[in-house]
Amino acid sequence: MIDQNKITETRRALGRRLAMARLAAGYNQHQLAPLIAYSRSAIANVETGRQRPARAFWEACDAVLGAGGTLTAGYDEVEAEVRHQRELAARIARTERSAATRNLHLGTVRQRLILAANQSQVFLADWEARSLGAGTVEEFAEDLGWLAREYVHRPMEGIFDELVGVRDRACRLLSERRRAADTRTLLFVAGVACGMLAHASIDLGDRRAAARHARVAGRLASEAGHHGLMAWVFGTQSLIAYCLDRPDKAVECAERGARYATAGTSTVRLTALKARAYASWGNASAARRALAEAAVQRERVTLDNELDGLGGILMFPEAKQNYYAASTAALMADGLLAERHALGAIASYEAAAPELRSYGDLALSRIYLAQAQLIKPRRDQDAGAADEALTSVMQLPEEQRIAGLQKPLRRVQAQLDRGGLGQSAVGAELREKIDGFLTSTRAISST
């Protein structure tokens, strides 16, 4: 049999050698990760012997850390030991099979049982060698959760490469022969990563790329048979259709997703997306029914442990539901309803911990609050209040000016003109501020 303890200790020793080389070069795990295109958690797992990366990993470490090929040589030694152990186990199995075969003519049941048991042992060793292992699954869960949470409060450029890395690692492992449970796990990981890349593409202004990522995510979710992920991806496709001014398609995607949304906050998200799409389509009565339905769903929602448990962009918190409702109300020109939901969203985001505070959603909530001030009944319209609501939005740094800010800001300008407030001193100044903001912002599409 394979001496698994010896192999494990050999890998741990190589991991310790990597840690020493990294420290000698002056890097921590976070600093080394982007230089070799692996995640921090992957490096941590390698250093503790929990993960077994390919030779390319060690070659990259040698090059970056200036280890002179010693790490790659160590990897080759470990692999040689693994091959030796497997060959030894195979020889033992062959010997036992041969011995059993020599005695088969005796017709004893015992010898046949021994032969069958040895063959089963060889099969199990081969099967275990192809399994992911608990460490790899835990690493993927840790990486996905970290990326989902970081997405909501960090500019996309800061995590894009790591997100691509998670997708690529899952796809690389999928290309190998895997047991069914491992294949489903990898399909789920790759599907979540592609879904997040679809969102990133929207924020960075490439709707075509967003649609392609979403299609791949949908296929992976379907192959995995993961209804929760399928529902979430349909929600993302509904969002993309809304961005493309296809409210009919947005409604269709939201309704298709609802067929799979049996649990989790995706149920509320899909209905909220449908409400906004109906409002954009000009069907205010259907939009109001969907808003009411989403409110009821929120009271009854149960979490999806796999998706909601990862958090961040994969969840649909009540604050975001309020922001969606504010945008829906603004599209219906219901200023009082838009104001109520926008204030609710702003209060929730401002009270949240920094890592839970979505800078994009908070900015959008403030824009919808500004819109609300301009579409209230005429006697209550207030350009000054709209200007105040947009103060922090106008001060956003360049990297936080996501695509979704442009179209609603243009609506603020249109509402200033439509109500005649654009002719006032405050209204004219606000219009100029928005012009300056849009001019200095990257030409990216809306969410």
DRENMILO-947309 format. One record per residue (C-alpha): residue in one letter; x, y, z. Coordinates in Angstrom, 3 decimals, always signed. Each point is the difference from the previous one (the first is absolute). Example, Ala and Ser with C-alpha at 12.3 -4.5 7.8 and 13.67 -1.06 7.14 Angstrom:
# DRENMILO-947309
+------+----------+----------+----------+
: type :        u :        v :        w :
+------+----------+----------+----------+
:    a :  +12.300 :   -4.500 :   +7.800 :
:    s :   +1.370 :   +3.440 :   -0.660 :
+------+----------+----------+----------+
END
This chain:
# DRENMILO-947309
+------+----------+----------+----------+
: type :        u :        v :        w :
+------+----------+----------+----------+
:    m :   +0.000 :   +0.000 :   +0.000 :
:    i :   +1.018 :   +3.629 :   -0.532 :
:    d :   +1.740 :   +1.532 :   +3.036 :
:    q :   -2.218 :   +3.084 :   +0.109 :
:    n :   +1.632 :   +1.320 :   +3.174 :
:    k :   +3.405 :   +0.078 :   -1.645 :
:    i :   -1.357 :   +1.839 :   -3.051 :
:    t :   -1.830 :   +2.512 :   +2.192 :
:    e :   +3.128 :   +0.744 :   +2.030 :
:    t :   +2.052 :   +0.429 :   -3.187 :
:    r :   -2.517 :   +2.554 :   -1.296 :
:    r :   -0.007 :   +1.842 :   +3.303 :
:    a :   +3.772 :   +0.216 :   -0.086 :
:    l :   -0.160 :   +1.508 :   -3.485 :
:    g :   -2.652 :   +2.437 :   +1.230 :
:    r :   +2.294 :   +1.085 :   +2.837 :
:    r :   +2.766 :   +0.515 :   -2.533 :
:    l :   -2.317 :   +2.280 :   -2.006 :
:    a :   -0.893 :   +2.011 :   +3.114 :
:    m :   +3.689 :   +0.499 :   +0.819 :
:    a :   +0.788 :   +1.113 :   -3.565 :
:    r :   -2.948 :   +2.401 :   +0.027 :
:    l :   +1.023 :   +1.583 :   +3.296 :
:    a :   +3.613 :   +0.238 :   -1.125 :
:    a :   -1.158 :   +1.907 :   -3.088 :
:    g :   -2.016 :   +2.392 :   +2.185 :
:    y :   -3.539 :   -0.962 :   -1.093 :
:    n :   -3.084 :   -0.882 :   +1.978 :
:    q :   -2.599 :   -2.316 :   -1.525 :
:    h :   -2.226 :   +2.853 :   -1.209 :
:    q :   +2.934 :   +1.674 :   -1.779 :
:    l :   +1.185 :   -3.193 :   -1.680 :
:    a :   -3.459 :   -1.096 :   -1.250 :
:    p :   -0.433 :   +2.412 :   -2.963 :
:    l :   +3.623 :   -0.470 :   -1.064 :
:    i :   -0.520 :   -3.720 :   -0.653 :
:    a :   -3.724 :   +0.220 :   -0.990 :
:    y :   -1.215 :   -2.100 :   +2.929 :
:    s :   -2.157 :   +0.989 :   +2.980 :
:    r :   +1.325 :   +0.673 :   +3.485 :
:    s :   -1.956 :   -2.962 :   +1.376 :
:    a :   +1.586 :   -2.283 :   -2.609 :
:    i :   +3.476 :   +1.064 :   +1.157 :
:    a :   -1.017 :   -0.544 :   +3.632 :
:    n :   -1.293 :   -3.495 :   -0.772 :
:    v :   +3.153 :   -0.911 :   -1.929 :
:    e :   +2.227 :   +1.180 :   +2.848 :
:    t :   -1.882 :   -2.234 :   +2.441 :
:    g :   -0.012 :   -2.968 :   -2.370 :
:    r :   -3.775 :   +0.032 :   -0.511 :
:    q :   +0.127 :   +0.717 :   -3.716 :
:    r :   +2.026 :   -1.496 :   -2.838 :
:    p :   +0.402 :   +2.526 :   -2.838 :
:    a :   +1.423 :   -0.782 :   -3.422 :
:    r :   +3.653 :   +0.425 :   -0.968 :
:    a :   -0.753 :   +3.413 :   -1.536 :
:    f :   -0.739 :   +1.338 :   +3.496 :
:    w :   +3.472 :   -0.931 :   +1.237 :
:    e :   +1.681 :   +1.341 :   -3.124 :
:    a :   -1.765 :   +3.333 :   +0.546 :
:    c :   +1.055 :   +0.057 :   +3.670 :
:    d :   +3.598 :   -0.771 :   -0.958 :
:    a :   +0.008 :   +2.884 :   -2.480 :
:    v :   -1.646 :   +2.576 :   +2.282 :
:    l :   +1.831 :   -0.958 :   +3.196 :
:    g :   +3.369 :   -0.545 :   -1.652 :
:    a :   +0.239 :   -3.505 :   +1.456 :
:    g :   +2.228 :   -1.265 :   -2.805 :
:    g :   -2.192 :   -2.947 :   -0.944 :
:    t :   +0.137 :   -1.587 :   +3.454 :
:    l :   -3.767 :   +0.113 :   +0.465 :
:    t :   -0.682 :   -1.643 :   -3.363 :
:    a :   +2.601 :   -2.632 :   +0.810 :
:    g :   -1.743 :   -0.615 :   +3.312 :
:    y :   -3.316 :   -0.420 :   -1.815 :
:    d :   +1.617 :   -2.541 :   -2.345 :
:    e :   +1.296 :   -1.925 :   +3.032 :
:    v :   -3.477 :   -0.104 :   +1.522 :
:    e :   -1.542 :   -1.202 :   -3.263 :
:    a :   +2.706 :   -2.622 :   -0.338 :
:    e :   -0.850 :   -1.268 :   +3.488 :
:    v :   -3.702 :   -0.106 :   -0.894 :
:    r :   +0.764 :   -1.983 :   -3.162 :
:    h :   +2.242 :   -2.325 :   +1.989 :
:    q :   -2.714 :   -0.642 :   +2.573 :
:    r :   -2.582 :   -0.661 :   -2.705 :
:    e :   +2.323 :   -2.368 :   -1.862 :
:    l :   +0.751 :   -1.795 :   +3.255 :
:    a :   -3.696 :   -0.358 :   +0.759 :
:    a :   -0.625 :   -1.238 :   -3.536 :
:    r :   +2.816 :   -2.593 :   +0.296 :
:    i :   -1.417 :   -1.257 :   +3.267 :
:    a :   -3.431 :   -0.252 :   -1.553 :
:    r :   +1.381 :   -1.831 :   -3.036 :
:    t :   +1.897 :   -2.421 :   +2.234 :
:    e :   -3.075 :   -0.703 :   +2.052 :
:    r :   -2.100 :   -0.459 :   -3.125 :
:    s :   +2.617 :   -2.363 :   -1.424 :
:    a :   +0.088 :   -2.003 :   +3.190 :
:    a :   -3.743 :   -0.153 :   +0.044 :
:    t :   -0.093 :   -1.058 :   -3.638 :
:    r :   +2.423 :   -2.882 :   +0.676 :
:    n :   -2.375 :   -1.315 :   +2.585 :
:    l :   -3.185 :   +0.482 :   -1.973 :
:    h :   +0.205 :   -3.553 :   -1.282 :
:    l :   -0.582 :   -1.119 :   +3.566 :
:    g :   -3.443 :   +1.472 :   -0.412 :
:    t :   -0.005 :   +1.529 :   +3.459 :
:    v :   -2.447 :   +2.837 :   +0.635 :
:    r :   +2.558 :   +1.609 :   +2.335 :
:    q :   +2.560 :   +0.574 :   -2.774 :
:    r :   -2.604 :   +1.530 :   -2.271 :
:    l :   -1.066 :   +2.355 :   +2.802 :
:    i :   +3.599 :   +1.126 :   +0.567 :
:    l :   +0.470 :   +0.718 :   -3.696 :
:    a :   -3.206 :   +2.050 :   -0.182 :
:    a :   +0.951 :   +1.961 :   +3.136 :
:    n :   +3.436 :   +0.853 :   -1.404 :
:    q :   -1.538 :   +1.217 :   -3.245 :
:    s :   -2.436 :   +2.187 :   +1.936 :
:    q :   +2.897 :   +1.489 :   +1.975 :
:    v :   +1.839 :   +0.951 :   -3.195 :
:    f :   -3.170 :   +1.592 :   -1.402 :
:    l :   -0.504 :   +2.011 :   +3.203 :
:    a :   +3.581 :   +1.302 :   -0.043 :
:    d :   -0.414 :   +1.153 :   -3.598 :
:    w :   -3.377 :   +1.626 :   +0.733 :
:    e :   +1.318 :   +1.836 :   +3.081 :
:    a :   +2.886 :   +1.386 :   -2.035 :
:    r :   -2.541 :   +1.733 :   -2.266 :
:    s :   -2.197 :   +1.454 :   +2.764 :
:    l :   +0.168 :   +3.701 :   +0.858 :
:    g :   +0.551 :   -0.389 :   +3.691 :
:    a :   -1.580 :   +2.004 :   +2.791 :
:    g :   +2.783 :   +2.587 :   -0.070 :
:    t :   -0.644 :   +0.980 :   -3.609 :
:    v :   -3.759 :   +0.268 :   +0.515 :
:    e :   +0.517 :   +2.151 :   +3.106 :
:    e :   +2.415 :   +2.218 :   -1.911 :
:    f :   -2.507 :   +0.600 :   -2.797 :
:    a :   -2.723 :   +0.847 :   +2.530 :
:    e :   +2.344 :   +2.388 :   +1.804 :
:    d :   +1.077 :   +1.701 :   -3.235 :
:    l :   -3.540 :   +0.362 :   -1.365 :
:    g :   -1.285 :   +1.403 :   +3.276 :
:    w :   +2.869 :   +2.478 :   +0.251 :
:    l :   -0.478 :   +1.169 :   -3.593 :
:    a :   -3.787 :   +0.306 :   +0.368 :
:    r :   +0.407 :   +2.129 :   +3.134 :
:    e :   +2.847 :   +2.113 :   -1.375 :
:    y :   -1.979 :   +0.695 :   -3.175 :
:    v :   -2.548 :   +2.201 :   +1.757 :
:    h :   +2.449 :   +2.435 :   +1.587 :
:    r :   +3.150 :   -0.084 :   -2.152 :
:    p :   +0.554 :   +1.261 :   -3.561 :
:    m :   -0.211 :   -2.898 :   -2.444 :
:    e :   +3.523 :   +0.494 :   -1.320 :
:    g :   +1.334 :   -1.048 :   +3.409 :
:    i :   -1.455 :   -3.514 :   -0.101 :
:    f :   -0.596 :   -0.717 :   -3.697 :
:    d :   +3.166 :   -2.061 :   -0.502 :
:    e :   -0.668 :   -2.138 :   +3.081 :
:    l :   -3.544 :   -0.653 :   -1.204 :
:    v :   +1.317 :   -1.140 :   -3.383 :
:    g :   +2.540 :   -2.171 :   +1.829 :
:    v :   -2.718 :   -1.834 :   +1.957 :
:    r :   -1.942 :   -0.643 :   -3.199 :
:    d :   +3.111 :   -1.254 :   -1.801 :
:    r :   +1.001 :   -2.352 :   +2.832 :
:    a :   -3.481 :   -1.525 :   +0.090 :
:    c :   -0.024 :   -0.447 :   -3.784 :
:    r :   +3.479 :   -1.529 :   +0.047 :
:    l :   -1.093 :   -2.589 :   +2.564 :
:    l :   -3.190 :   -0.669 :   -1.965 :
:    s :   +2.086 :   -0.970 :   -3.013 :
:    e :   +1.295 :   -3.012 :   +1.959 :
:    r :   -1.970 :   -3.142 :   +0.738 :
:    r :   -1.955 :   +0.594 :   +3.203 :
:    r :   -2.541 :   -1.808 :   +2.125 :
:    a :   -3.579 :   +1.255 :   -0.342 :
:    a :   -0.129 :   +1.942 :   +3.295 :
:    d :   +3.259 :   +1.801 :   -0.802 :
:    t :   -1.233 :   +0.874 :   -3.485 :
:    r :   -3.138 :   +1.589 :   +1.455 :
:    t :   +2.095 :   +2.022 :   +2.470 :
:    l :   +2.298 :   +1.264 :   -2.748 :
:    l :   -2.928 :   +0.855 :   -2.292 :
:    f :   -1.528 :   +2.012 :   +2.855 :
:    v :   +3.269 :   +1.845 :   +0.702 :
:    a :   +0.588 :   +0.810 :   -3.675 :
:    g :   -3.651 :   +1.046 :   -0.392 :
:    v :   +0.145 :   +2.408 :   +2.944 :
:    a :   +3.282 :   +1.460 :   -1.280 :
:    c :   -1.446 :   +0.534 :   -3.494 :
:    g :   -3.118 :   +1.580 :   +1.493 :
:    m :   +2.130 :   +2.428 :   +1.991 :
:    l :   +2.026 :   +0.752 :   -3.129 :
:    a :   -3.285 :   +0.868 :   -1.731 :
:    h :   -0.685 :   +2.581 :   +2.721 :
:    a :   +3.545 :   +1.301 :   -0.280 :
:    s :   -0.399 :   +0.405 :   -3.753 :
:    i :   -3.143 :   +2.077 :   +0.524 :
:    d :   +1.780 :   +2.240 :   +2.493 :
:    l :   +2.977 :   +0.380 :   -2.331 :
:    g :   -2.194 :   +0.811 :   -2.996 :
:    d :   +0.041 :   -3.084 :   -2.239 :
:    r :   -3.556 :   -1.280 :   -0.370 :
:    r :   +0.901 :   -2.579 :   -2.650 :
:    a :   +2.619 :   -1.543 :   +2.267 :
:    a :   -2.537 :   +0.040 :   +2.833 :
:    a :   -2.514 :   -1.918 :   -2.110 :
:    r :   +2.618 :   -2.583 :   -1.005 :
:    h :   +1.135 :   -0.576 :   +3.588 :
:    a :   -3.626 :   -0.344 :   +1.085 :
:    r :   -0.746 :   -2.578 :   -2.722 :
:    v :   +2.971 :   -2.094 :   +1.102 :
:    a :   -1.025 :   +0.344 :   +3.650 :
:    g :   -3.512 :   -1.164 :   -0.861 :
:    r :   +1.269 :   -3.066 :   -1.855 :
:    l :   +2.340 :   -0.937 :   +2.856 :
:    a :   -2.777 :   +0.434 :   +2.568 :
:    s :   -2.279 :   -2.209 :   -2.105 :
:    e :   +2.666 :   -2.696 :   -0.397 :
:    a :   +0.560 :   +0.079 :   +3.766 :
:    g :   -3.743 :   -0.319 :   +0.572 :
:    h :   +0.233 :   +2.869 :   +2.500 :
:    h :   -3.393 :   +1.729 :   +0.026 :
:    g :   +1.139 :   +2.760 :   +2.348 :
:    l :   +2.814 :   +1.010 :   -2.332 :
:    m :   -2.287 :   -0.287 :   -3.034 :
:    a :   -2.440 :   +2.429 :   +1.652 :
:    w :   +2.806 :   +2.434 :   +0.832 :
:    v :   +1.376 :   -0.122 :   -3.554 :
:    f :   -3.450 :   +0.642 :   -1.488 :
:    g :   -0.129 :   +3.058 :   +2.254 :
:    t :   +3.311 :   +1.160 :   -1.411 :
:    q :   -1.284 :   -0.544 :   -3.540 :
:    s :   -3.078 :   +2.056 :   +0.897 :
:    l :   +2.298 :   +2.787 :   +1.204 :
:    i :   +1.974 :   -0.112 :   -3.258 :
:    a :   -3.209 :   +0.169 :   -2.059 :
:    y :   -1.100 :   +3.041 :   +2.033 :
:    c :   +3.370 :   +1.645 :   -0.717 :
:    l :   -0.545 :   -0.655 :   -3.701 :
:    d :   -3.412 :   +1.732 :   +0.135 :
:    r :   -1.774 :   -3.340 :   -0.494 :
:    p :   -2.603 :   +0.114 :   +2.798 :
:    d :   -2.037 :   -2.769 :   -1.648 :
:    k :   +3.032 :   -2.298 :   +0.068 :
:    a :   +0.781 :   +1.095 :   +3.564 :
:    v :   -3.486 :   -1.042 :   +1.128 :
:    e :   +0.307 :   -3.326 :   -1.849 :
:    c :   +3.358 :   -0.837 :   +1.628 :
:    a :   -1.285 :   +0.921 :   +3.460 :
:    e :   -3.048 :   -2.225 :   -0.439 :
:    r :   +2.109 :   -2.909 :   -1.275 :
:    g :   +2.304 :   +0.358 :   +2.980 :
:    a :   -2.949 :   -0.063 :   +2.402 :
:    r :   -0.722 :   -3.592 :   -1.083 :
:    y :   +3.277 :   -1.084 :   +1.599 :
:    a :   +0.036 :   +2.370 :   +2.996 :
:    t :   -1.385 :   -2.227 :   +2.740 :
:    a :   +2.087 :   +1.596 :   +2.774 :
:    g :   +2.461 :   +2.785 :   +0.622 :
:    t :   -0.021 :   +3.729 :   -0.556 :
:    s :   +0.056 :   -0.596 :   -3.767 :
:    t :   -3.780 :   -0.428 :   +0.257 :
:    v :   -0.334 :   +3.618 :   +1.136 :
:    r :   +2.632 :   +1.227 :   -2.473 :
:    l :   -1.807 :   -1.487 :   -2.989 :
:    t :   -3.312 :   +1.604 :   +0.953 :
:    a :   +1.677 :   +3.360 :   +0.643 :
:    l :   +1.689 :   -0.197 :   -3.401 :
:    k :   -3.348 :   -0.831 :   -1.595 :
:    a :   -1.608 :   +3.019 :   +1.679 :
:    r :   +2.648 :   +2.353 :   -1.349 :
:    a :   -0.222 :   -1.514 :   -3.480 :
:    y :   -3.782 :   +0.434 :   -0.046 :
:    a :   +0.397 :   +3.633 :   +1.085 :
:    s :   +2.515 :   +0.573 :   -2.793 :
:    w :   -2.434 :   -1.653 :   -2.409 :
:    g :   -2.719 :   +2.437 :   +1.039 :
:    n :   -2.182 :   -2.535 :   +1.823 :
:    a :   -0.387 :   +1.742 :   +3.367 :
:    s :   -2.752 :   -2.285 :   +1.303 :
:    a :   +2.113 :   -3.135 :   -0.586 :
:    a :   +2.992 :   +1.751 :   +1.566 :
:    r :   -1.981 :   +0.831 :   +3.153 :
:    r :   -1.273 :   -3.578 :   +0.274 :
:    a :   +3.574 :   -1.282 :   -0.250 :
:    l :   +1.182 :   +2.473 :   +2.662 :
:    a :   -2.717 :   -1.250 :   +2.347 :
:    e :   +0.915 :   -3.621 :   -0.774 :
:    a :   +3.673 :   +0.675 :   +0.764 :
:    a :   -0.954 :   +1.530 :   +3.356 :
:    v :   -1.917 :   -3.160 :   +0.941 :
:    q :   +2.873 :   -2.217 :   -1.166 :
:    r :   +2.429 :   +1.945 :   +2.191 :
:    e :   -2.052 :   -0.855 :   +3.085 :
:    r :   +0.028 :   -3.717 :   -0.865 :
:    v :   +3.471 :   -0.401 :   -1.486 :
:    t :   +2.260 :   -2.862 :   +1.082 :
:    l :   +3.684 :   +0.111 :   -0.836 :
:    d :   +1.695 :   -2.142 :   -2.638 :
:    n :   +2.988 :   -1.336 :   +1.929 :
:    e :   +2.245 :   -0.348 :   -3.042 :
:    l :   -0.628 :   +3.401 :   -1.619 :
:    d :   -1.222 :   +2.247 :   +2.804 :
:    g :   +2.629 :   -1.591 :   +2.228 :
:    l :   +2.720 :   +1.392 :   -2.259 :
:    g :   -1.464 :   +3.476 :   +0.488 :
:    g :   +0.892 :   +3.186 :   -1.820 :
:    i :   -1.270 :   +0.322 :   -3.539 :
:    l :   -1.561 :   -3.472 :   +0.212 :
:    m :   -2.480 :   +1.242 :   +2.619 :
:    f :   -2.918 :   +2.394 :   -0.456 :
:    p :   -0.275 :   +1.927 :   +3.282 :
:    e :   -2.961 :   +2.142 :   +0.998 :
:    a :   +2.048 :   +3.152 :   -0.640 :
:    k :   +0.387 :   -0.984 :   -3.647 :
:    q :   -3.676 :   -0.864 :   -0.239 :
:    n :   -0.785 :   +3.553 :   +1.152 :
:    y :   +2.382 :   +1.437 :   -2.606 :
:    y :   -1.676 :   -2.076 :   -2.753 :
:    a :   -3.422 :   +1.124 :   +1.225 :
:    a :   +1.157 :   +3.639 :   -0.072 :
:    s :   +1.150 :   -0.380 :   -3.605 :
:    t :   -3.306 :   -1.677 :   -0.896 :
:    a :   -1.997 :   +2.805 :   +1.615 :
:    a :   +2.125 :   +2.626 :   -1.767 :
:    l :   -0.731 :   -1.653 :   -3.353 :
:    m :   -3.706 :   +0.195 :   +0.847 :
:    a :   +0.422 :   +3.699 :   +0.953 :
:    d :   -1.201 :   -0.745 :   +3.545 :
:    g :   +2.187 :   +2.454 :   +1.896 :
:    l :   -1.317 :   -0.710 :   +3.493 :
:    l :   +0.461 :   -3.779 :   -0.344 :
:    a :   +3.455 :   +0.473 :   -1.536 :
:    e :   +0.999 :   +2.283 :   +2.879 :
:    r :   -1.154 :   -2.481 :   +2.656 :
:    h :   +1.884 :   -2.937 :   -1.473 :
:    a :   +3.120 :   +2.036 :   -0.830 :
:    l :   +0.206 :   +1.301 :   +3.576 :
:    g :   -0.421 :   -3.560 :   +1.297 :
:    a :   +2.831 :   -1.264 :   -2.209 :
:    i :   +2.320 :   +2.874 :   +0.938 :
:    a :   -0.630 :   -0.483 :   +3.725 :
:    s :   +0.744 :   -3.738 :   -0.246 :
:    y :   +3.202 :   +0.416 :   -2.003 :
:    e :   +1.312 :   +2.824 :   +2.179 :
:    a :   -0.609 :   -2.063 :   +3.143 :
:    a :   +1.676 :   -3.116 :   -1.424 :
:    a :   +3.575 :   -1.026 :   +0.717 :
:    p :   +2.458 :   +1.356 :   -2.611 :
:    e :   +0.480 :   -3.424 :   -1.599 :
:    l :   -3.787 :   -0.307 :   -0.504 :
:    r :   -0.481 :   +3.505 :   -1.364 :
:    s :   -0.426 :   -0.104 :   -3.771 :
:    y :   +1.360 :   +3.297 :   -1.286 :
:    g :   -1.806 :   -0.473 :   -3.321 :
:    d :   -3.394 :   -0.776 :   +1.505 :
:    l :   +0.354 :   +2.830 :   +2.517 :
:    a :   +0.808 :   +2.481 :   -2.773 :
:    l :   -2.943 :   -1.207 :   -2.077 :
:    s :   -2.329 :   +0.289 :   +2.986 :
:    r :   +1.047 :   +3.632 :   +0.388 :
:    i :   -0.629 :   +0.656 :   -3.688 :
:    y :   -3.508 :   -1.442 :   +0.306 :
:    l :   -0.542 :   +2.174 :   +3.072 :
:    a :   +0.973 :   +2.995 :   -2.149 :
:    q :   -2.423 :   -1.141 :   -2.700 :
:    a :   -2.717 :   -0.308 :   +2.622 :
:    q :   +0.429 :   +3.668 :   +0.917 :
:    l :   -0.695 :   +0.960 :   -3.617 :
:    i :   -3.007 :   -2.232 :   -0.728 :
:    k :   -2.036 :   +0.652 :   +3.118 :
:    p :   -3.197 :   +2.017 :   -0.349 :
:    r :   +1.021 :   +3.382 :   -1.437 :
:    r :   -0.423 :   +1.925 :   +3.247 :
:    d :   +2.524 :   -2.311 :   +1.708 :
:    q :   +2.654 :   -0.115 :   -2.743 :
:    d :   +3.336 :   +1.209 :   +1.312 :
:    a :   +3.178 :   +0.408 :   -2.087 :
:    g :   +1.947 :   +0.880 :   +3.150 :
:    a :   -0.919 :   -3.311 :   +1.638 :
:    a :   +0.991 :   -1.829 :   -3.192 :
:    d :   +3.353 :   +1.792 :   +0.011 :
:    e :   +0.564 :   -0.951 :   +3.643 :
:    a :   -0.812 :   -3.658 :   -0.711 :
:    l :   +2.644 :   -0.071 :   -2.756 :
:    t :   +2.808 :   +1.703 :   +1.929 :
:    s :   +1.898 :   -3.178 :   +0.909 :
:    v :   -0.689 :   -1.536 :   -3.437 :
:    m :   +1.690 :   +2.926 :   -1.735 :
:    q :   +3.046 :   -0.585 :   +2.226 :
:    l :   +0.456 :   -3.695 :   -0.835 :
:    p :   +3.537 :   -0.930 :   -1.102 :
:    e :   +0.393 :   -1.020 :   -3.629 :
:    e :   +0.336 :   -3.733 :   +0.746 :
:    q :   -3.378 :   -0.040 :   +1.791 :
:    r :   -1.979 :   +1.670 :   -2.794 :
:    i :   -1.602 :   -3.184 :   -1.229 :
:    a :   -2.078 :   -0.315 :   -3.140 :
:    g :   -3.315 :   +0.083 :   +1.789 :
:    l :   +0.358 :   +3.638 :   +1.024 :
:    q :   -0.206 :   +1.512 :   -3.464 :
:    k :   -3.552 :   -0.658 :   -1.157 :
:    p :   -1.753 :   +0.987 :   +3.270 :
:    l :   +2.108 :   +3.175 :   +0.171 :
:    r :   -1.146 :   +0.906 :   -3.493 :
:    r :   -3.560 :   -0.563 :   +1.197 :
:    v :   +0.644 :   +2.519 :   +2.784 :
:    q :   +1.035 :   +2.524 :   -2.656 :
:    a :   -3.095 :   -0.774 :   -2.077 :
:    q :   -2.236 :   +0.377 :   +3.035 :
:    l :   +1.582 :   +3.372 :   +0.813 :
:    d :   -0.848 :   +1.198 :   -3.504 :
:    r :   -3.449 :   -1.560 :   -0.081 :
:    g :   -1.088 :   +1.628 :   +3.234 :
:    g :   +1.532 :   +3.356 :   -0.802 :
:    l :   +2.357 :   -0.211 :   +2.994 :
:    g :   +2.993 :   -0.039 :   -2.330 :
:    q :   -0.540 :   +3.722 :   -0.555 :
:    s :   +0.488 :   +0.822 :   +3.685 :
:    a :   +3.467 :   +0.865 :   +1.301 :
:    v :   +0.207 :   -3.182 :   +2.088 :
:    g :   -1.376 :   -2.152 :   -2.821 :
:    a :   +2.372 :   +1.440 :   -2.600 :
:    e :   +2.985 :   -0.533 :   +2.302 :
:    l :   -1.053 :   -3.600 :   +0.671 :
:    r :   -0.323 :   -0.607 :   -3.725 :
:    e :   +3.561 :   +1.246 :   -0.529 :
:    k :   +1.313 :   -2.207 :   +2.812 :
:    i :   -1.560 :   -3.061 :   -1.601 :
:    d :   +1.422 :   +0.973 :   -3.403 :
:    g :   +3.467 :   +0.246 :   +1.525 :
:    f :   -0.413 :   -3.347 :   +1.755 :
:    l :   -1.135 :   -1.788 :   -3.155 :
:    t :   +2.758 :   +1.572 :   -2.091 :
:    s :   +2.700 :   -1.169 :   +2.398 :
:    t :   -1.455 :   -3.491 :   +0.407 :
:    r :   +0.971 :   -2.962 :   -2.137 :
:    a :   -2.378 :   -0.594 :   -2.882 :
:    i :   -1.632 :   -3.095 :   +1.426 :
:    s :   -3.494 :   -1.394 :   -0.282 :
:    s :   -2.710 :   +0.109 :   +2.646 :
:    t :   -1.193 :   -2.616 :   +2.478 :
+------+----------+----------+----------+
END
